[in-house]
Amino acid sequence: MKFQVHTITSAPEASRPLLQAVASQHGFVPNLFGVLAGSPAALGAYLGIAGALNRTRLTPVEREIVTLAVTRGPGDRARRPALQLANRGSSSTPRPSAIRFTNA
């Protein structure tokens, strides 16, 4: 199945103000948001979850790790290297010690 990547002008009417807000924040509309715009409910839900995550006390690094972890499906090897790197951290990146990953 191929999904349409909407622009602000091609999106359903209810998605347009949401895409405008995304464009204002990022300077453009990332493809993920353009695809989600096909369903105003899906786009609104995603933005709501992202907004709630941004209101937590997690650091930006920890929020990114959580995002990577929850987008990984069973057997999804494509994101495993990113998760392993995030779990190890690097000398220039603070390691969020409270977050641990398993390869279940």
N, C-alpha and C positions, 0 to 999 in steps of 0.2 A: 504494500500500500504506500502510495506517495502522498505526502502531506504538502499543502500549499504553505509557503512562507509569506505571510501577509506583511504588507506595509501599513502605515497609518491610514492611507487612503483606501486600500483594498480590504481592510479588516471589517468585520461586522460592526455596525454602529456602536454597540455596547462595549466593544473592545477598544475603540479609538481613543478615548480619554486615558485608558490604562496604558496603551502603547505610547501615547504622547508623554506620559509621566516617565516611562522607561527611557524614552529617547532623551528627555531632559536630563535624566540622571546619568546615562551612559554616553550621551552624545550621538547615539545611533540606536537602532532597534536590533539587538542580537537575534539570530535565527530562532533560538529556542522560544523567545517571546512571540516572534512572528508566527510560528507554528501554533503555539498555544492560543493565539488570538482568534483562531478559527472557532474556538469555543469560549465565549466570554466568561462562562462559569469556570472553566479550567484555568484561564489566565488569571482571573480574580483569585481563585484558590491558591495558585502558585505564588502570586504576589503577596497574599495574606500570610502564607507559611514563611516566605522569605522575610517579610516584615517582622513576624513574631520572632524568628531566629535572630534577627538584628537587634531586637530589644533585650536579648539575654545578656548575661554577664560574661559570655564566652568571648575570647579574644578573636580577632579576625582569622588567625591561623586555625583556631579550634573550630570556628564556624565553617571554614572551608573543609576541614577534615570531616565534620559531621555531614556536610553536603555530599562529599565524595562517598562516604560510607553508606548513606541511605540510597544513593543512586545505583549502587552496585547490586546486581541481581545474582541469584544463585548460578554459580559456574561462570560468571562474567570475568574473564581473564584480562579484558582490555584495561580495566581500571586497577587491577591488582598492583602493578608497579607504582602507581601514584599513591595508593594506600600504604604500601610498604615503605615508600620514601617518607610519607607523612608520619607514619608510626615511628620511624627511626629519627626523623628530624635531621638537621644538619647543624654545623657549627654556627651558622649565621641565623638559624631559625630556632626560636625557643621551642622546646619539646613540651607539648601539653601532657604532662605526666598522668593526668586523670583519665585520659582516653586511651584505650587499648583495642586492638583489632585482632580478630582471629580469622583464619582462612577456613571457616567451617563450610 
